[in-house]
Amino acid sequence: MKTLRHILLLSLLLTAFACKKDKEAEPTKTDLLTAKTWKDQSQTLRLNTSEGTRPTAAADVNTYQFTRDGKVTITAANNTSTTGTWAFVNNESQLALTSAGTTNTFALFEVSATKLSFGLSYNQAQIQQGLGSNGGAEGQFLKLLLLSAGNFTFPSGTPTIPTNQLTAVDWKNNALPR
């Protein structure tokens, strides 16, 4: 009788464990990126630790459709579309977009069910090099970013930071599900 109770108890335990639902796996970055069509909403500019935002102008709004097979379609506000490919690089911390033989690699700040944020990130050495006379195209973009800082809304009381005191600059393009 004791053996029968042990067998019965063991059967009940095995049944309970077999019926227990498995935890659902967290979605991957690929799952999150490809699940929706993304639409530009705003831009963020961080200078050292100060962060300002501005809405994306209607004429500059793009939508992005990423597919699981590595293709991307970017549609501009005027409904012209550009196609290309996308890939995560550097342990999924960057997003590479390739179109017409040109690859642009962006920092991937966030990808979630409700937000896609990608852009450019500069450290102190890159800032100083970019602002120097041999800054190249990256330096020109960095200079334009800094010149446009007045178009971003920073918290009141944010001090002006001289360019020689910049240690970090991040430009983020923030998109929301369409």
ZIQUI-V411810 format. One record per helix or strand of 3 or more residues. SS is the DSSP state (~ for helix, > for strand). FROM is the first residue (numbers start at 1). LEN is the number of residues. If there is no record, write none. Layout:
SS;FROM;LEN  SS;FROM;LEN
This chain:
~;2;18  ~;29;6  >;37;11  >;50;6  ~;58;3  >;63;4  >;71;5  >;81;9  >;94;6  >;102;10  >;116;8  ~;124;8  ~;136;16  ~;163;3  >;168;10
